[in-house]
Amino acid sequence: MDTPNIILNVNGIEVIYNHVILVLKGVSLQVPEGRIVAILGGNGAGKTTTLRAISNLLKGERGEVTKGSIELQGERIENLSPADLVKRGVIQVMEGRHCFA
């Protein structure tokens, strides 16, 4: 059986808000090509922060990835702008915004 190509690789990221509040520690996940991956957890578990880290939308929340790496098709992306990530196909649709109404 073929090993799937990993499109997105999040490896041991740590996120800190306001330079002091550690909100994620050691989060890792992989998204294989052609697969669907879900992030599940209770309130405050870090789901939204993980997605913001991948989309590089933490700065607006005074947050930053301080450890680990995020790769899209083998390229480190944690320092790319959100606009550059969109050009590469990384988007985030926020819930409750009536985007499709």
Biopython code that builds the backbone (N, CA, C, O; Angstrom):
import numpy as np
from Bio.PDB.StructureBuilder import StructureBuilder

atoms = [
    (1, "MET", "N", (0.840, -1.186, 0.000)),
    (1, "MET", "CA", (0.000, 0.000, 0.000)),
    (1, "MET", "C", (0.884, 1.247, 0.000)),
    (1, "MET", "O", (1.868, 1.316, 0.736)),
    (2, "ASP", "N", (0.531, 2.223, -0.822)),
    (2, "ASP", "CA", (1.308, 3.454, -0.929)),
    (2, "ASP", "C", (1.133, 4.320, 0.311)),
    (2, "ASP", "O", (0.046, 4.396, 0.885)),
    (3, "THR", "N", (2.215, 4.968, 0.713)),
    (3, "THR", "CA", (2.156, 5.937, 1.798)),
    (3, "THR", "C", (1.641, 7.249, 1.228)),
    (3, "THR", "O", (2.185, 7.743, 0.240)),
    (4, "PRO", "N", (0.589, 7.833, 1.837)),
    (4, "PRO", "CA", (0.045, 9.079, 1.282)),
    (4, "PRO", "C", (1.037, 10.236, 1.413)),
    (4, "PRO", "O", (1.812, 10.307, 2.367)),
    (5, "ASN", "N", (0.993, 11.129, 0.441)),
    (5, "ASN", "CA", (1.803, 12.335, 0.461)),
    (5, "ASN", "C", (1.238, 13.279, 1.526)),
    (5, "ASN", "O", (0.035, 13.543, 1.543)),
    (6, "ILE", "N", (2.088, 13.784, 2.406)),
    (6, "ILE", "CA", (1.642, 14.698, 3.463)),
    (6, "ILE", "C", (1.614, 16.118, 2.901)),
    (6, "ILE", "O", (2.648, 16.666, 2.519)),
    (7, "ILE", "N", (0.423, 16.705, 2.856)),
    (7, "ILE", "CA", (0.248, 18.064, 2.339)),
    (7, "ILE", "C", (0.566, 19.094, 3.418)),
    (7, "ILE", "O", (1.273, 20.070, 3.166)),
    (8, "LEU", "N", (0.039, 18.870, 4.622)),
    (8, "LEU", "CA", (0.244, 19.799, 5.737)),
    (8, "LEU", "C", (0.842, 19.030, 6.897)),
    (8, "LEU", "O", (0.324, 17.986, 7.295)),
    (9, "ASN", "N", (1.936, 19.549, 7.440)),
    (9, "ASN", "CA", (2.599, 18.917, 8.574)),
    (9, "ASN", "C", (2.815, 19.962, 9.668)),
    (9, "ASN", "O", (3.593, 20.901, 9.501)),
    (10, "VAL", "N", (2.123, 19.788, 10.775)),
    (10, "VAL", "CA", (2.286, 20.649, 11.943)),
    (10, "VAL", "C", (3.059, 19.824, 12.961)),
    (10, "VAL", "O", (2.610, 18.755, 13.373)),
    (11, "ASN", "N", (4.219, 20.325, 13.364)),
    (11, "ASN", "CA", (5.113, 19.522, 14.191)),
    (11, "ASN", "C", (5.480, 20.240, 15.486)),
    (11, "ASN", "O", (6.316, 21.143, 15.488)),
    (12, "GLY", "N", (4.854, 19.834, 16.577)),
    (12, "GLY", "CA", (5.227, 20.296, 17.911)),
    (12, "GLY", "C", (5.131, 21.789, 18.135)),
    (12, "GLY", "O", (6.001, 22.377, 18.777)),
    (13, "ILE", "N", (4.074, 22.417, 17.608)),
    (13, "ILE", "CA", (4.006, 23.872, 17.757)),
    (13, "ILE", "C", (3.627, 24.284, 19.176)),
    (13, "ILE", "O", (2.921, 23.580, 19.899)),
    (14, "GLU", "N", (4.126, 25.446, 19.528)),
    (14, "GLU", "CA", (3.811, 26.090, 20.795)),
    (14, "GLU", "C", (3.342, 27.497, 20.451)),
    (14, "GLU", "O", (3.970, 28.191, 19.651)),
    (15, "VAL", "N", (2.243, 27.912, 21.056)),
    (15, "VAL", "CA", (1.703, 29.249, 20.807)),
    (15, "VAL", "C", (1.592, 29.991, 22.129)),
    (15, "VAL", "O", (1.113, 29.461, 23.132)),
    (16, "ILE", "N", (2.051, 31.233, 22.097)),
    (16, "ILE", "CA", (1.988, 32.097, 23.270)),
    (16, "ILE", "C", (1.237, 33.367, 22.887)),
    (16, "ILE", "O", (1.483, 33.949, 21.830)),
    (17, "TYR", "N", (0.315, 33.795, 23.760)),
    (17, "TYR", "CA", (-0.390, 35.063, 23.593)),
    (17, "TYR", "C", (0.206, 36.096, 24.538)),
    (17, "TYR", "O", (0.599, 35.777, 25.659)),
    (18, "ASN", "N", (0.267, 37.327, 24.075)),
    (18, "ASN", "CA", (0.746, 38.461, 24.879)),
    (18, "ASN", "C", (2.128, 38.215, 25.486)),
    (18, "ASN", "O", (2.431, 38.731, 26.562)),
    (19, "HIS", "N", (2.950, 37.447, 24.818)),
    (19, "HIS", "CA", (4.329, 37.146, 25.230)),
    (19, "HIS", "C", (4.435, 36.359, 26.531)),
    (19, "HIS", "O", (5.547, 36.096, 26.988)),
    (20, "VAL", "N", (3.315, 35.973, 27.144)),
    (20, "VAL", "CA", (3.403, 35.271, 28.426)),
    (20, "VAL", "C", (2.441, 34.097, 28.588)),
    (20, "VAL", "O", (2.721, 33.193, 29.376)),
    (21, "ILE", "N", (1.331, 34.079, 27.880)),
    (21, "ILE", "CA", (0.302, 33.067, 28.122)),
    (21, "ILE", "C", (0.492, 31.905, 27.147)),
    (21, "ILE", "O", (0.213, 32.030, 25.955)),
    (22, "LEU", "N", (0.964, 30.784, 27.663)),
    (22, "LEU", "CA", (1.160, 29.587, 26.848)),
    (22, "LEU", "C", (-0.193, 28.913, 26.638)),
    (22, "LEU", "O", (-0.824, 28.468, 27.596)),
    (23, "VAL", "N", (-0.635, 28.840, 25.381)),
    (23, "VAL", "CA", (-1.955, 28.272, 25.107)),
    (23, "VAL", "C", (-1.901, 26.958, 24.336)),
    (23, "VAL", "O", (-2.845, 26.171, 24.396)),
    (24, "LEU", "N", (-0.820, 26.710, 23.619)),
    (24, "LEU", "CA", (-0.617, 25.425, 22.946)),
    (24, "LEU", "C", (0.800, 24.960, 23.222)),
    (24, "LEU", "O", (1.740, 25.755, 23.235)),
    (25, "LYS", "N", (0.938, 23.668, 23.443)),
    (25, "LYS", "CA", (2.277, 23.123, 23.661)),
    (25, "LYS", "C", (2.348, 21.740, 23.022)),
    (25, "LYS", "O", (1.600, 20.834, 23.387)),
    (26, "GLY", "N", (3.253, 21.595, 22.070)),
    (26, "GLY", "CA", (3.509, 20.295, 21.466)),
    (26, "GLY", "C", (2.414, 19.765, 20.560)),
    (26, "GLY", "O", (2.230, 18.551, 20.468)),
    (27, "VAL", "N", (1.684, 20.643, 19.891)),
    (27, "VAL", "CA", (0.607, 20.195, 19.000)),
    (27, "VAL", "C", (1.195, 19.758, 17.657)),
    (27, "VAL", "O", (1.953, 20.492, 17.023)),
    (28, "SER", "N", (0.828, 18.559, 17.247)),
    (28, "SER", "CA", (1.281, 18.016, 15.966)),
    (28, "SER", "C", (0.105, 17.383, 15.240)),
    (28, "SER", "O", (-0.779, 16.791, 15.859)),
    (29, "LEU", "N", (0.108, 17.516, 13.933)),
    (29, "LEU", "CA", (-0.882, 16.831, 13.101)),
    (29, "LEU", "C", (-0.362, 16.775, 11.678)),
    (29, "LEU", "O", (0.486, 17.570, 11.272)),
    (30, "GLN", "N", (-0.886, 15.822, 10.934)),
    (30, "GLN", "CA", (-0.547, 15.692, 9.522)),
    (30, "GLN", "C", (-1.824, 15.558, 8.715)),
    (30, "GLN", "O", (-2.780, 14.908, 9.139)),
    (31, "VAL", "N", (-1.826, 16.183, 7.546)),
    (31, "VAL", "CA", (-2.954, 16.069, 6.626)),
    (31, "VAL", "C", (-2.438, 15.417, 5.349)),
    (31, "VAL", "O", (-1.740, 16.053, 4.560)),
    (32, "PRO", "N", (-2.783, 14.148, 5.148)),
    (32, "PRO", "CA", (-2.363, 13.468, 3.921)),
    (32, "PRO", "C", (-3.170, 13.957, 2.715)),
    (32, "PRO", "O", (-4.323, 14.369, 2.847)),
    (33, "GLU", "N", (-2.554, 13.903, 1.562)),
    (33, "GLU", "CA", (-3.213, 14.303, 0.321)),
    (33, "GLU", "C", (-4.492, 13.491, 0.120)),
    (33, "GLU", "O", (-4.503, 12.270, 0.274)),
    (34, "GLY", "N", (-5.568, 14.198, -0.226)),
    (34, "GLY", "CA", (-6.836, 13.543, -0.520)),
    (34, "GLY", "C", (-7.619, 13.087, 0.695)),
    (34, "GLY", "O", (-8.614, 12.377, 0.552)),
    (35, "ARG", "N", (-7.197, 13.474, 1.877)),
    (35, "ARG", "CA", (-7.868, 13.049, 3.103)),
    (35, "ARG", "C", (-8.499, 14.235, 3.813)),
    (35, "ARG", "O", (-8.148, 15.388, 3.565)),
    (36, "ILE", "N", (-9.427, 13.932, 4.691)),
    (36, "ILE", "CA", (-10.066, 14.934, 5.537)),
    (36, "ILE", "C", (-9.610, 14.680, 6.962)),
    (36, "ILE", "O", (-9.627, 13.543, 7.434)),
    (37, "VAL", "N", (-9.203, 15.739, 7.644)),
    (37, "VAL", "CA", (-8.755, 15.633, 9.029)),
    (37, "VAL", "C", (-9.614, 16.559, 9.875)),
    (37, "VAL", "O", (-9.845, 17.710, 9.505)),
    (38, "ALA", "N", (-10.085, 16.062, 11.006)),
    (38, "ALA", "CA", (-10.895, 16.865, 11.923)),
    (38, "ALA", "C", (-10.097, 17.143, 13.188)),
    (38, "ALA", "O", (-9.329, 16.302, 13.654)),
    (39, "ILE", "N", (-10.292, 18.334, 13.732)),
    (39, "ILE", "CA", (-9.707, 18.691, 15.021)),
    (39, "ILE", "C", (-10.863, 18.781, 16.004)),
    (39, "ILE", "O", (-11.740, 19.634, 15.868)),
    (40, "LEU", "N", (-10.859, 17.904, 16.985)),
    (40, "LEU", "CA", (-11.950, 17.832, 17.953)),
    (40, "LEU", "C", (-11.439, 18.156, 19.344)),
    (40, "LEU", "O", (-10.287, 17.871, 19.674)),
    (41, "GLY", "N", (-12.295, 18.751, 20.156)),
    (41, "GLY", "CA", (-11.936, 19.028, 21.539)),
    (41, "GLY", "C", (-12.953, 19.947, 22.174)),
    (41, "GLY", "O", (-13.751, 20.589, 21.491)),
    (42, "GLY", "N", (-12.913, 19.998, 23.471)),
    (42, "GLY", "CA", (-13.827, 20.843, 24.227)),
    (42, "GLY", "C", (-13.469, 22.314, 24.107)),
    (42, "GLY", "O", (-12.473, 22.685, 23.487)),
    (43, "ASN", "N", (-14.308, 23.143, 24.717)),
    (43, "ASN", "CA", (-14.041, 24.583, 24.742)),
    (43, "ASN", "C", (-12.686, 24.844, 25.383)),
    (43, "ASN", "O", (-12.362, 24.282, 26.429)),
    (44, "GLY", "N", (-11.901, 25.702, 24.746)),
    (44, "GLY", "CA", (-10.603, 26.067, 25.298)),
    (44, "GLY", "C", (-9.501, 25.051, 25.073)),
    (44, "GLY", "O", (-8.416, 25.182, 25.640)),
    (45, "ALA", "N", (-9.758, 24.037, 24.255)),
    (45, "ALA", "CA", (-8.754, 22.988, 24.029)),
    (45, "ALA", "C", (-7.657, 23.405, 23.053)),
    (45, "ALA", "O", (-6.605, 22.768, 23.000)),
    (46, "GLY", "N", (-7.891, 24.471, 22.275)),
    (46, "GLY", "CA", (-6.871, 24.947, 21.350)),
    (46, "GLY", "C", (-7.167, 24.722, 19.881)),
    (46, "GLY", "O", (-6.288, 24.903, 19.038)),
    (47, "LYS", "N", (-8.389, 24.330, 19.561)),
    (47, "LYS", "CA", (-8.740, 24.077, 18.155)),
    (47, "LYS", "C", (-8.596, 25.338, 17.307)),
    (47, "LYS", "O", (-7.937, 25.320, 16.268)),
    (48, "THR", "N", (-9.206, 26.418, 17.745)),
    (48, "THR", "CA", (-9.159, 27.668, 16.983)),
    (48, "THR", "C", (-7.742, 28.216, 16.930)),
    (48, "THR", "O", (-7.306, 28.700, 15.885)),
    (49, "THR", "N", (-7.027, 28.150, 18.025)),
    (49, "THR", "CA", (-5.646, 28.636, 18.042)),
    (49, "THR", "C", (-4.782, 27.831, 17.084)),
    (49, "THR", "O", (-3.923, 28.396, 16.406)),
    (50, "THR", "N", (-4.993, 26.530, 17.017)),
    (50, "THR", "CA", (-4.244, 25.698, 16.071)),
    (50, "THR", "C", (-4.519, 26.138, 14.639)),
    (50, "THR", "O", (-3.593, 26.271, 13.839)),
    (51, "LEU", "N", (-5.785, 26.363, 14.316)),
    (51, "LEU", "CA", (-6.132, 26.809, 12.964)),
    (51, "LEU", "C", (-5.582, 28.199, 12.671)),
    (51, "LEU", "O", (-5.135, 28.468, 11.556)),
    (52, "ARG", "N", (-5.613, 29.076, 13.657)),
    (52, "ARG", "CA", (-5.036, 30.415, 13.465)),
    (52, "ARG", "C", (-3.528, 30.339, 13.253)),
    (52, "ARG", "O", (-2.969, 31.111, 12.474)),
    (53, "ALA", "N", (-2.876, 29.420, 13.938)),
    (53, "ALA", "CA", (-1.431, 29.248, 13.746)),
    (53, "ALA", "C", (-1.139, 28.778, 12.323)),
    (53, "ALA", "O", (-0.224, 29.284, 11.673)),
    (54, "ILE", "N", (-1.916, 27.814, 11.843)),
    (54, "ILE", "CA", (-1.718, 27.300, 10.485)),
    (54, "ILE", "C", (-1.976, 28.397, 9.458)),
    (54, "ILE", "O", (-1.247, 28.507, 8.472)),
    (55, "SER", "N", (-3.005, 29.209, 9.681)),
    (55, "SER", "CA", (-3.380, 30.278, 8.750)),
    (55, "SER", "C", (-2.581, 31.559, 8.970)),
    (55, "SER", "O", (-2.756, 32.531, 8.235)),
    (56, "ASN", "N", (-1.717, 31.567, 9.963)),
    (56, "ASN", "CA", (-0.921, 32.734, 10.359)),
    (56, "ASN", "C", (-1.804, 33.941, 10.676)),
    (56, "ASN", "O", (-1.542, 35.061, 10.237)),
    (57, "LEU", "N", (-2.850, 33.680, 11.444)),
    (57, "LEU", "CA", (-3.765, 34.733, 11.870)),
    (57, "LEU", "C", (-3.625, 35.048, 13.358)),
    (57, "LEU", "O", (-4.529, 35.639, 13.948)),
    (58, "LEU", "N", (-2.523, 34.669, 13.962)),
    (58, "LEU", "CA", (-2.328, 34.891, 15.397)),
    (58, "LEU", "C", (-1.963, 36.328, 15.743)),
    (58, "LEU", "O", (-2.294, 36.811, 16.825)),
    (59, "LYS", "N", (-1.289, 37.003, 14.837)),
    (59, "LYS", "CA", (-0.793, 38.346, 15.141)),
    (59, "LYS", "C", (-1.922, 39.285, 15.565)),
    (59, "LYS", "O", (-1.746, 40.094, 16.476)),
    (60, "GLY", "N", (-3.076, 39.181, 14.910)),
    (60, "GLY", "CA", (-4.218, 40.019, 15.265)),
    (60, "GLY", "C", (-4.758, 39.732, 16.652)),
    (60, "GLY", "O", (-5.486, 40.545, 17.221)),
    (61, "GLU", "N", (-4.405, 38.582, 17.196)),
    (61, "GLU", "CA", (-4.822, 38.188, 18.545)),
    (61, "GLU", "C", (-3.668, 38.332, 19.541)),
    (61, "GLU", "O", (-3.763, 37.878, 20.681)),
    (62, "ARG", "N", (-2.578, 38.970, 19.099)),
    (62, "ARG", "CA", (-1.368, 39.154, 19.906)),
    (62, "ARG", "C", (-0.742, 37.817, 20.287)),
    (62, "ARG", "O", (-0.252, 37.628, 21.401)),
    (63, "GLY", "N", (-0.775, 36.897, 19.324)),
    (63, "GLY", "CA", (-0.196, 35.581, 19.547)),
    (63, "GLY", "C", (0.915, 35.295, 18.563)),
    (63, "GLY", "O", (1.055, 35.977, 17.547)),
    (64, "GLU", "N", (1.714, 34.268, 18.875)),
    (64, "GLU", "CA", (2.791, 33.870, 17.975)),
    (64, "GLU", "C", (3.163, 32.414, 18.207)),
    (64, "GLU", "O", (3.045, 31.892, 19.315)),
    (65, "VAL", "N", (3.616, 31.771, 17.133)),
    (65, "VAL", "CA", (4.170, 30.427, 17.233)),
    (65, "VAL", "C", (5.612, 30.598, 17.692)),
    (65, "VAL", "O", (6.408, 31.250, 17.016)),
    (66, "THR", "N", (5.949, 30.013, 18.841)),
    (66, "THR", "CA", (7.291, 30.198, 19.393)),
    (66, "THR", "C", (8.169, 28.959, 19.271)),
    (66, "THR", "O", (9.389, 29.050, 19.408)),
    (67, "LYS", "N", (7.566, 27.811, 19.017)),
    (67, "LYS", "CA", (8.332, 26.570, 18.828)),
    (67, "LYS", "C", (7.628, 25.713, 17.795)),
    (67, "LYS", "O", (6.447, 25.904, 17.505)),
    (68, "GLY", "N", (8.368, 24.769, 17.249)),
    (68, "GLY", "CA", (7.803, 23.837, 16.286)),
    (68, "GLY", "C", (7.832, 24.389, 14.876)),
    (68, "GLY", "O", (8.438, 25.425, 14.604)),
    (69, "SER", "N", (7.165, 23.675, 13.987)),
    (69, "SER", "CA", (7.150, 24.081, 12.581)),
    (69, "SER", "C", (5.815, 23.739, 11.941)),
    (69, "SER", "O", (5.097, 22.838, 12.377)),
    (70, "ILE", "N", (5.508, 24.491, 10.891)),
    (70, "ILE", "CA", (4.316, 24.250, 10.082)),
    (70, "ILE", "C", (4.781, 24.227, 8.636)),
    (70, "ILE", "O", (5.359, 25.195, 8.142)),
    (71, "GLU", "N", (4.523, 23.113, 7.963)),
    (71, "GLU", "CA", (4.968, 22.952, 6.580)),
    (71, "GLU", "C", (3.787, 22.645, 5.673)),
    (71, "GLU", "O", (2.913, 21.847, 6.010)),
    (72, "LEU", "N", (3.781, 23.289, 4.530)),
    (72, "LEU", "CA", (2.807, 23.014, 3.479)),
    (72, "LEU", "C", (3.582, 22.471, 2.293)),
    (72, "LEU", "O", (4.400, 23.177, 1.702)),
    (73, "GLN", "N", (3.331, 21.237, 1.949)),
    (73, "GLN", "CA", (4.031, 20.550, 0.861)),
    (73, "GLN", "C", (5.548, 20.679, 1.007)),
    (73, "GLN", "O", (6.263, 20.922, 0.035)),
    (74, "GLY", "N", (6.023, 20.510, 2.245)),
    (74, "GLY", "CA", (7.452, 20.514, 2.527)),
    (74, "GLY", "C", (8.084, 21.875, 2.731)),
    (74, "GLY", "O", (9.274, 21.956, 3.039)),
    (75, "GLU", "N", (7.316, 22.956, 2.567)),
    (75, "GLU", "CA", (7.838, 24.317, 2.726)),
    (75, "GLU", "C", (7.369, 24.892, 4.057)),
    (75, "GLU", "O", (6.181, 24.839, 4.375)),
    (76, "ARG", "N", (8.296, 25.440, 4.832)),
    (76, "ARG", "CA", (7.926, 26.093, 6.091)),
    (76, "ARG", "C", (7.073, 27.316, 5.786)),
    (76, "ARG", "O", (7.434, 28.137, 4.943)),
    (77, "ILE", "N", (5.941, 27.435, 6.474)),
    (77, "ILE", "CA", (5.007, 28.522, 6.161)),
    (77, "ILE", "C", (4.692, 29.422, 7.346)),
    (77, "ILE", "O", (3.936, 30.381, 7.193)),
    (78, "GLU", "N", (5.247, 29.146, 8.523)),
    (78, "GLU", "CA", (4.832, 29.923, 9.691)),
    (78, "GLU", "C", (5.224, 31.399, 9.622)),
    (78, "GLU", "O", (4.701, 32.203, 10.393)),
    (79, "ASN", "N", (6.124, 31.769, 8.728)),
    (79, "ASN", "CA", (6.507, 33.175, 8.593)),
    (79, "ASN", "C", (5.896, 33.855, 7.370)),
    (79, "ASN", "O", (6.180, 35.022, 7.103)),
    (80, "LEU", "N", (5.067, 33.137, 6.635)),
    (80, "LEU", "CA", (4.407, 33.740, 5.476)),
    (80, "LEU", "C", (3.216, 34.576, 5.932)),
    (80, "LEU", "O", (2.623, 34.310, 6.978)),
    (81, "SER", "N", (2.878, 35.573, 5.149)),
    (81, "SER", "CA", (1.705, 36.392, 5.465)),
    (81, "SER", "C", (0.440, 35.590, 5.174)),
    (81, "SER", "O", (0.467, 34.654, 4.375)),
    (82, "PRO", "N", (-0.673, 35.955, 5.822)),
    (82, "PRO", "CA", (-1.936, 35.288, 5.493)),
    (82, "PRO", "C", (-2.266, 35.380, 4.004)),
    (82, "PRO", "O", (-2.804, 34.432, 3.432)),
    (83, "ALA", "N", (-1.950, 36.505, 3.374)),
    (83, "ALA", "CA", (-2.224, 36.661, 1.938)),
    (83, "ALA", "C", (-1.412, 35.663, 1.114)),
    (83, "ALA", "O", (-1.925, 35.083, 0.158)),
    (84, "ASP", "N", (-0.148, 35.462, 1.483)),
    (84, "ASP", "CA", (0.679, 34.484, 0.773)),
    (84, "ASP", "C", (0.161, 33.061, 0.982)),
    (84, "ASP", "O", (0.231, 32.229, 0.077)),
    (85, "LEU", "N", (-0.356, 32.788, 2.175)),
    (85, "LEU", "CA", (-0.917, 31.461, 2.438)),
    (85, "LEU", "C", (-2.166, 31.218, 1.596)),
    (85, "LEU", "O", (-2.376, 30.112, 1.096)),
    (86, "VAL", "N", (-2.990, 32.243, 1.441)),
    (86, "VAL", "CA", (-4.187, 32.110, 0.603)),
    (86, "VAL", "C", (-3.783, 31.799, -0.835)),
    (86, "VAL", "O", (-4.418, 30.977, -1.497)),
    (87, "LYS", "N", (-2.734, 32.449, -1.317)),
    (87, "LYS", "CA", (-2.247, 32.179, -2.676)),
    (87, "LYS", "C", (-1.799, 30.730, -2.833)),
    (87, "LYS", "O", (-1.846, 30.175, -3.931)),
    (88, "ARG", "N", (-1.364, 30.121, -1.731)),
    (88, "ARG", "CA", (-0.928, 28.722, -1.762)),
    (88, "ARG", "C", (-2.078, 27.757, -1.476)),
    (88, "ARG", "O", (-1.892, 26.540, -1.490)),
    (89, "GLY", "N", (-3.278, 28.309, -1.213)),
    (89, "GLY", "CA", (-4.453, 27.465, -1.018)),
    (89, "GLY", "C", (-4.846, 27.214, 0.422)),
    (89, "GLY", "O", (-5.730, 26.398, 0.683)),
    (90, "VAL", "N", (-4.206, 27.902, 1.373)),
    (90, "VAL", "CA", (-4.560, 27.748, 2.784)),
    (90, "VAL", "C", (-5.568, 28.831, 3.140)),
    (90, "VAL", "O", (-5.250, 30.019, 3.117)),
    (91, "ILE", "N", (-6.783, 28.412, 3.468)),
    (91, "ILE", "CA", (-7.820, 29.373, 3.848)),
    (91, "ILE", "C", (-8.515, 28.876, 5.105)),
    (91, "ILE", "O", (-8.468, 27.691, 5.435)),
    (92, "GLN", "N", (-9.149, 29.786, 5.787)),
    (92, "GLN", "CA", (-9.915, 29.440, 6.976)),
    (92, "GLN", "C", (-11.252, 30.154, 6.886)),
    (92, "GLN", "O", (-11.300, 31.375, 6.734)),
    (93, "VAL", "N", (-12.327, 29.402, 6.980)),
    (93, "VAL", "CA", (-13.665, 29.982, 6.991)),
    (93, "VAL", "C", (-14.119, 29.997, 8.440)),
    (93, "VAL", "O", (-14.295, 28.949, 9.061)),
    (94, "MET", "N", (-14.304, 31.191, 8.966)),
    (94, "MET", "CA", (-14.702, 31.338, 10.362)),
    (94, "MET", "C", (-16.152, 30.906, 10.549)),
    (94, "MET", "O", (-16.988, 31.105, 9.667)),
    (95, "GLU", "N", (-16.439, 30.317, 11.696)),
    (95, "GLU", "CA", (-17.813, 29.915, 11.975)),
    (95, "GLU", "C", (-18.650, 31.121, 12.394)),
    (95, "GLU", "O", (-18.124, 32.111, 12.902)),
    (96, "GLY", "N", (-19.933, 31.022, 12.177)),
    (96, "GLY", "CA", (-20.851, 32.043, 12.648)),
    (96, "GLY", "C", (-20.761, 33.368, 11.928)),
    (96, "GLY", "O", (-21.225, 34.380, 12.454)),
    (97, "ARG", "N", (-20.185, 33.396, 10.754)),
    (97, "ARG", "CA", (-20.037, 34.660, 10.039)),
    (97, "ARG", "C", (-21.026, 34.778, 8.876)),
    (97, "ARG", "O", (-20.976, 35.750, 8.123)),
    (98, "HIS", "N", (-21.905, 33.820, 8.725)),
    (98, "HIS", "CA", (-22.902, 33.805, 7.652)),
    (98, "HIS", "C", (-22.250, 33.955, 6.280)),
    (98, "HIS", "O", (-22.742, 34.690, 5.423)),
    (99, "CYS", "N", (-21.154, 33.262, 6.087)),
    (99, "CYS", "CA", (-20.401, 33.351, 4.832)),
    (99, "CYS", "C", (-21.200, 32.844, 3.643)),
    (99, "CYS", "O", (-21.002, 33.298, 2.516)),
    (100, "PHE", "N", (-22.094, 31.910, 3.892)),
    (100, "PHE", "CA", (-22.799, 31.270, 2.790)),
    (100, "PHE", "C", (-24.278, 31.605, 2.786)),
    (100, "PHE", "O", (-25.063, 30.930, 2.120)),
    (101, "ALA", "N", (-24.667, 32.629, 3.513)),
    (101, "ALA", "CA", (-26.090, 32.997, 3.600)),
    (101, "ALA", "C", (-26.520, 33.792, 2.388)),
    (101, "ALA", "O", (-27.682, 34.187, 2.289)),
]
sb = StructureBuilder()
sb.init_structure("model")
sb.init_model(0)
sb.init_chain("A")
sb.init_seg("    ")
for serial, (resi, resn, name, xyz) in enumerate(atoms, 1):
    if name == "N":
        sb.init_residue(resn, " ", resi, " ")
    sb.init_atom(name, np.array(xyz, "f"), 0.0, 1.0, " ", f" {name:<3s}", serial, name[0])
structure = sb.get_structure()
